[in-house]
Amino acid sequence: METTITSLTPYYKNHKIIESYLILVFLFVFQCIIAQETYNITDPESLSDLTLNPGDVVILQDGVYDSDARIKFKAGTSGTAALPITFRPQTPGGVKFTGGLKMSIGGDYLIIDGFHWKGGFGASNFIEFRDGYTYSNYSKIKNCAIDGLQVDPDDLETGTSVKHRWIVLYGTNNTVINCSFMNKPSAGALVLVELEYNATPDDGATNTRCATVSHTISNNYFYKYAKIDETLTNAGDSETIRVGTSEFQNVNSNTTISNNYFVEADGENEIITNKSKNNKYINNTFRRSRGSLVLRHGSNATVEGNYFLGENVDGTGGIRITDSNHTITNNYIQDCITVLDQAKWNNGITFIGGGDNADVNCNSTSVSNGYQKALNITLSNNTIINTNAPLFYNTDKGSNNVTGTVSNNLIYFDAGNANSTDVISGDTPNSYTNLGTSLIYTGNVFKGASLGVTNAGFSENNGITLTPDDEIFTITGAAGKGADLGTYKPITDAMVGSGIGACFLNSLGANITATNCSIQVGETLNVSSLPTLSSDADSYDITVAANVSWIAVSNDTWISINTASGTNDATVTISVTKNETTNPRTGSVTFSQIAGGDDIVKTLTITQEGLDITDLYKLINTGDAGDPVSVDSYSKQEDTNGKTNFATNTLDKDINTQWTADDGAILSGDFKGDGEFVIFDLSKEYQLDLIQIATDDKSDPYGIQFWVSTTGTDAADFTKIIPTSGDLAITTSTGTRETYDQYQISANARFVKLISFGRFNADGNSRKSQWTNITEVEFFGEAVALSTTKFDVQNIEMYPVPTKDFLIIKSKVNINSLRVYSLEGRLIINQELKNNTNEFKLNIAQLSNGTYFIKFKNDAGLNESKRIVIAH
C-alpha cells in the first residue's frame, strides 16, 4: 500500500511538531495494516499455537479431521469491532470434524465460521466461550453445524444419562447465529447461557448481577433432540436452550433468542427455559416439538411473535408462565396436543401458581429454586387454534393468585375438532378459582368450545372466520383480537440453508451448495401491547423491537404519541385523554416500516374503559368519620362461638369481612325461603341512583331483594325496587370478593332493606345453600333538599309515553340540565338548557328501543329521575 503525506508548513508555525506527529500516526496505521495476517493451516490443533492480532484470519484446509482434542481459539490482544479475528475453512462446510473436536474460545471479537462437526463423542462443555477464566466477549459462532455427537460407551452408567452441553456461552455480547444443531441423543442443554461468572467475578465477593450480559441466539436450526428418558439422572436438564440457572436467576441477562427454527426438539418438556432477567424470545418457530417455551425463573421476559405448530403431535405446547412482569403478545399456537405426555405442563398457555418471591432484585444474592409467584403478567393478542387446554391453570406448585391482564386473545376450535376442550381448564376442578380469578380479563373472544367457567372478560364470537394461508390461517370477524404478525410467516424446512441454519446443509443434514453464507438477519418490527386502559387520562410506555426504520401514526384524536419515528429499538409513550362516557372505546396506532424493505406494518390496538357507573353519582356511605349510613336492624347474624360475621361488616369498607346469616327451610310451594335481612338507615331521605353489592368468593350466586322506605321500618312501609320484576335478583360476581353487582335505580329512601335468600343456581330457580355472605353494600345518590320547595317526579310531565321520535317535557319548575342514561348506566344524552326553561322538546329519534332514565337538575336543588320507554 502506498501512502503519501503532504507537508503542512504553509499553514502552521509548528510544522515540525505536526510532521513528527503525523509520522507517528502513519507508523501506527501502517503497523495495524501489516498486522492483518492470513494463516493457512492443515491441522486444527495448530490453532492453539498461534499468536493472533486484530484482523487476522486463520484458514483450515478443507478435509475430514478425526481429532478429539480440545483446541483453543485465543488472541493475545483480541480482535476489535472493526477488525475481528476469524477462524474458518477454505469453503463453508469444507471442513468436517468426525472425532468430536472440542473448542474453547477465549478472547474478544473472535469469529468461528463455517465448520461441520459430524459424529464423534461429545463432552460436558463441547464448545465453550471461555479459555479457563478468560471469558469471551463480542465473539461469534456462525454458519456452523453440529450433528449427532454421541456418548462414549465408557461414560455410560446404569440409571444415568450423560450430560453434554454443545454450546456454552460465557462472557458478554456473544452470538450464535445461522448454525444447525441436529440429532442430539444426550442430556444437557444444547445451548446454555452460563451466568455464574456474570453474577460474581473472580474475586468471589462482588455482586455484578445487575450488569448487562446481552447474548444473541438467532437464525439457528434445532432438529431432533431425542426425548431423554425421564427416569434417568440429568433428564431434567435437557432443554434445547437454557438461559441461566436457578441460583443466578436475577442476573440481568438481556439475551435475545430470535428467528430460530425448532423441529422435534423433544429433549424435555422445556424446549427453551428462561432462568434470568430481561430476556427476549421473538419470531421463533416451534414445529412438532414436545414441550413449551417456559418462563421458569427470572422476570421481565418478552415473548413476542412466535409460532407454535404442534401438528397434532402429543406433548406439544405453547408457553408456560412463572415469575413476574412478563409480556406475552402476538404469539400463534396451533394444533398442539397434551393428552398423554406432560398434560399438566404443556398446554396452550399454562399459568403456574407458585409461592416464592417474584422479580428478585439483581442486587440480591438470595434466590430460590422453587416456583415464583406469577405477578403482573401481560397476556394479550395471542391466537390459539385447535389446541386443547388453551388457557390452563396449574396448582401443582401452589395456588397463589396470578395477577396481570389477559386481553384481546382469540381462541378457536373447528367444529368437531378432536382437540376441543373448554377454553379455561386446570389440573384440578378448582384450579381456575384457586389461582386465576385475580387476573383482569378483557376483550377475549372464542369460538367452537365452551368457556368452562363464568368470566365476563370472554365473549363467544360465532362471526370468527378462518381462511387457510398455507399451513396457518388468516382470521376475519374479530378485529383487534388475536395475534398481529404482519408479514412474518412460520419458518419452514425449505428455508433451512437459506437464512436459517448453516448455509451448506438442508433440513435433513444433507450437503447443499452454499450460494450465500452472509449472515441473514431478517427485517423485524415488533410492537408490544397494552392491557385495557382505565378511563383516566394517562401515559403508557410500549416497546418497539426492530432492526428497521419506522414511523408511528395515531389513528384517533384521543391518542397521542411522543415518538413518531425511529430506527431499531425504541420506547414509545402512548398518551390517552380521559374517557368522559361510560362506553369503552377502541383506537389504534399504526407502526409502519419506512418503504424500501419488507414494508412491515403493525397495529397497536388500544382499548380504554368507560367511566364506571359509580363515577356518575355521589357515594353516600363513604366510610369516613361521620358516615351517615348505619345498620338500623337485622334478622340474624353469625356472632356466636367466636364468630364475628356482623351485619355492620357490610359498611366497613373491608372486602374480607362479611355479614353471614342462614335462612330457614324452603317454604311450601316456594323455592327460596323467607330470607334474612339487614335494614340500613341513611339518616335522612336521599334520592337513590345506584346500589352496589359485593358477596364472598363462593362459586354460586346469591338471590337478593332491595326494598326502600321513606317513613319507617315496618314491613308495610317498604316497597320493593330490586328486582323490578320476578322474585329474585341473582348476583353475577361469583368466585371473587372484589367485584360488585350494580343496580341503577331511581327512588327516594330513608331506609333500605336488603333481603338475601342464600345461594342459587344461575337461573335463580333452585336454591343451593341457605347461607348468605354479603361483604359490602354501597349507596349512591343526593340528599333530598330541605327547602320550602318540594321537588318530586310529579313536578315533571312527559309525553307521549311510550315515545319514538321526540318527547315533550313540561315542568312546574325550571330545569337547567338533563341527562339520559341506559339501564346499564351508560350516558346517552348530556344536555345543558339555557335560561332555565320549563317546557321543551327532546329529540330521541337516534335512540334504540328500550328503557332509559332521564335525570333532571336545576340550581334550586332539583335532582329527579324519570323512566321512559322508547318504541320506534
Rosetta blueprint (number, residue, H / E / L):
1 M L
2 E L
3 T L
4 T L
5 I L
6 T L
7 S L
8 L L
9 T L
10 P L
11 Y L
12 Y L
13 K L
14 N L
15 H H
16 K H
17 I H
18 I H
19 E H
20 S H
21 Y H
22 L H
23 I H
24 L H
25 V H
26 F H
27 L H
28 F H
29 V H
30 F H
31 Q H
32 C H
33 I H
34 I H
35 A L
36 Q L
37 E L
38 T E
39 Y E
40 N E
41 I E
42 T L
43 D L
44 P H
45 E H
46 S H
47 L H
48 S H
49 D H
50 L L
51 T L
52 L L
53 N L
54 P L
55 G L
56 D L
57 V E
58 V E
59 I E
60 L E
61 Q L
62 D L
63 G E
64 V E
65 Y E
66 D L
67 S L
68 D L
69 A L
70 R E
71 I E
72 K E
73 F E
74 K E
75 A L
76 G L
77 T L
78 S L
79 G L
80 T L
81 A L
82 A L
83 L L
84 P L
85 I E
86 T E
87 F E
88 R E
89 P E
90 Q L
91 T L
92 P L
93 G L
94 G L
95 V E
96 K E
97 F E
98 T L
99 G L
100 G L
101 L L
102 K E
103 M E
104 S E
105 I E
106 G E
107 G L
108 D E
109 Y L
110 L E
111 I E
112 I E
113 D E
114 G L
115 F L
116 H E
117 W E
118 K E
119 G L
120 G L
121 F E
122 G L
123 A L
124 S L
125 N E
126 F E
127 I E
128 E E
129 F L
130 R E
131 D E
132 G L
133 Y L
134 T E
135 Y E
136 S L
137 N E
138 Y L
139 S L
140 K E
141 I E
142 K E
143 N L
144 C L
145 A E
146 I E
147 D E
148 G L
149 L L
150 Q E
151 V L
152 D L
153 P H
154 D H
155 D H
156 L L
157 E L
158 T L
159 G L
160 T E
161 S L
162 V L
163 K E
164 H L
165 R E
166 W E
167 I E
168 V E
169 L E
170 Y L
171 G L
172 T E
173 N L
174 N L
175 T E
176 V E
177 I E
178 N L
179 C L
180 S E
181 F E
182 M E
183 N E
184 K E
185 P L
186 S L
187 A E
188 G L
189 A L
190 L L
191 V E
192 L E
193 V E
194 E L
195 L L
196 E H
197 Y H
198 N H
199 A H
200 T L
201 P L
202 D L
203 D L
204 G L
205 A L
206 T L
207 N L
208 T L
209 R L
210 C L
211 A L
212 T L
213 V L
214 S L
215 H L
216 T E
217 I E
218 S E
219 N L
220 N L
221 Y E
222 F E
223 Y E
224 K E
225 Y E
226 A L
227 K L
228 I L
229 D L
230 E L
231 T L
232 L L
233 T E
234 N L
235 A L
236 G L
237 D L
238 S L
239 E L
240 T L
241 I E
242 R E
243 V E
244 G E
245 T L
246 S H
247 E H
248 F H
249 Q L
250 N L
251 V L
252 N L
253 S L
254 N L
255 T L
256 T E
257 I E
258 S E
259 N L
260 N L
261 Y E
262 F E
263 V E
264 E E
265 A E
266 D L
267 G L
268 E L
269 N L
270 E E
271 I E
272 I E
273 T E
274 N E
275 K E
276 S L
277 K L
278 N L
279 N L
280 K E
281 Y E
282 I E
283 N L
284 N L
285 T E
286 F E
287 R E
288 R L
289 S L
290 R L
291 G L
292 S E
293 L E
294 V E
295 L E
296 R E
297 H E
298 G L
299 S L
300 N L
301 A L
302 T E
303 V E
304 E E
305 G L
306 N L
307 Y E
308 F E
309 L E
310 G L
311 E L
312 N L
313 V L
314 D E
315 G L
316 T L
317 G L
318 G L
319 I E
320 R E
321 I E
322 T L
323 D L
324 S L
325 N L
326 H L
327 T E
328 I E
329 T E
330 N L
331 N L
332 Y E
333 I E
334 Q E
335 D L
336 C L
337 I E
338 T L
339 V L
340 L L
341 D L
342 Q L
343 A L
344 K L
345 W L
346 N L
347 N L
348 G L
349 I E
350 T E
351 F E
352 I E
353 G E
354 G L
355 G L
356 D E
357 N L
358 A L
359 D L
360 V L
361 N L
362 C L
363 N L
364 S L
365 T L
366 S L
367 V L
368 S L
369 N L
370 G L
371 Y L
372 Q E
373 K L
374 A L
375 L L
376 N L
377 I E
378 T E
379 L E
380 S E
381 N L
382 N L
383 T E
384 I E
385 I E
386 N L
387 T L
388 N L
389 A L
390 P L
391 L E
392 F E
393 Y E
394 N E
395 T E
396 D E
397 K E
398 G E
399 S E
400 N L
401 N L
402 V L
403 T L
404 G E
405 T E
406 V E
407 S E
408 N L
409 N L
410 L E
411 I E
412 Y E
413 F L
414 D L
415 A L
416 G L
417 N L
418 A L
419 N L
420 S L
421 T L
422 D L
423 V L
424 I E
425 S E
426 G E
427 D L
428 T L
429 P L
430 N L
431 S H
432 Y H
433 T H
434 N H
435 L H
436 G L
437 T L
438 S L
439 L L
440 I E
441 Y E
442 T E
443 G L
444 N E
445 V E
446 F E
447 K E
448 G L
449 A L
450 S L
451 L L
452 G L
453 V L
454 T L
455 N L
456 A L
457 G L
458 F E
459 S E
460 E E
461 N L
462 N L
463 G L
464 I L
465 T E
466 L E
467 T E
468 P E
469 D E
470 D L
471 E L
472 I E
473 F E
474 T E
475 I E
476 T E
477 G L
478 A L
479 A L
480 G L
481 K L
482 G L
483 A L
484 D L
485 L L
486 G L
487 T L
488 Y L
489 K L
490 P L
491 I L
492 T L
493 D H
494 A H
495 M H
496 V E
497 G L
498 S L
499 G L
500 I E
501 G L
502 A L
503 C L
504 F L
505 L E
506 N L
507 S L
508 L L
509 G L
510 A L
511 N E
512 I L
513 T L
514 A L
515 T L
516 N L
517 C L
518 S L
519 I L
520 Q L
521 V L
522 G L
523 E L
524 T L
525 L E
526 N E
527 V E
528 S L
529 S L
530 L L
531 P L
532 T L
533 L E
534 S L
535 S L
536 D L
537 A L
538 D E
539 S E
540 Y E
541 D E
542 I E
543 T E
544 V E
545 A E
546 A E
547 N L
548 V L
549 S E
550 W E
551 I E
552 A E
553 V E
554 S E
555 N L
556 D L
557 T L
558 W L
559 I E
560 S E
561 I E
562 N L
563 T L
564 A L
565 S E
566 G E
567 T E
568 N L
569 D L
570 A E
571 T E
572 V E
573 T E
574 I E
575 S E
576 V E
577 T L
578 K L
579 N L
580 E L
581 T L
582 T L
583 N L
584 P L
585 R E
586 T E
587 G E
588 S E
589 V E
590 T E
591 F E
592 S E
593 Q E
594 I L
595 A L
596 G L
597 G L
598 D L
599 D L
600 I L
601 V E
602 K E
603 T E
604 L E
605 T E
606 I E
607 T E
608 Q E
609 E L
610 G L
611 L L
612 D L
613 I H
614 T H
615 D H
616 L H
617 Y L
618 K L
619 L E
620 I L
621 N L
622 T L
623 G L
624 D L
625 A L
626 G L
627 D L
628 P L
629 V L
630 S E
631 V E
632 D E
633 S E
634 Y E
635 S L
636 K L
637 Q L
638 E E
639 D L
640 T L
641 N L
642 G L
643 K L
644 T L
645 N E
646 F L
647 A H
648 T H
649 N H
650 T H
651 L H
652 D L
653 K L
654 D L
655 I L
656 N L
657 T L
658 Q L
659 W E
660 T E
661 A E
662 D E
663 D L
664 G L
665 A L
666 I L
667 L L
668 S L
669 G L
670 D L
671 F L
672 K L
673 G L
674 D L
675 G L
676 E E
677 F E
678 V E
679 I E
680 F E
681 D E
682 L E
683 S E
684 K E
685 E E
686 Y E
687 Q E
688 L E
689 D E
690 L E
691 I E
692 Q E
693 I E
694 A E
695 T E
696 D L
697 D L
698 K L
699 S L
700 D L
701 P L
702 Y E
703 G E
704 I E
705 Q E
706 F E
707 W E
708 V E
709 S E
710 T L
711 T L
712 G L
713 T L
714 D L
715 A H
716 A H
717 D H
718 F L
719 T E
720 K E
721 I E
722 I E
723 P L
724 T L
725 S L
726 G L
727 D L
728 L L
729 A E
730 I E
731 T L
732 T L
733 S L
734 T L
735 G L
736 T L
737 R L
738 E L
739 T L
740 Y E
741 D E
742 Q E
743 Y E
744 Q E
745 I E
746 S E
747 A E
748 N E
749 A E
750 R E
751 F E
752 V E
753 K E
754 L E
755 I E
756 S E
757 F E
758 G E
759 R E
760 F E
761 N L
762 A L
763 D L
764 G L
765 N L
766 S L
767 R E
768 K E
769 S E
770 Q L
771 W E
772 T E
773 N E
774 I E
775 T E
776 E E
777 V E
778 E E
779 F E
780 F E
781 G E
782 E E
783 A E
784 V L
785 A L
786 L L
787 S L
788 T L
789 T L
790 K L
791 F L
792 D L
793 V H
794 Q H
795 N H
796 I E
797 E E
798 M E
799 Y E
800 P L
801 V L
802 P L
803 T E
804 K L
805 D L
806 F E
807 L E
808 I E
809 I E
810 K E
811 S E
812 K L
813 V L
814 N L
815 I L
816 N L
817 S E
818 L E
819 R E
820 V E
821 Y E
822 S E
823 L L
824 E L
825 G L
826 R L
827 L E
828 I E
829 I E
830 N E
831 Q E
832 E E
833 L L
834 K H
835 N H
836 N H
837 T L
838 N L
839 E E
840 F E
841 K E
842 L E
843 N E
844 I L
845 A L
846 Q L
847 L L
848 S L
849 N L
850 G E
851 T E
852 Y E
853 F E
854 I E
855 K E
856 F E
857 K E
858 N L
859 D L
860 A L
861 G L
862 L L
863 N E
864 E E
865 S E
866 K E
867 R E
868 I E
869 V E
870 I E
871 A L
872 H L
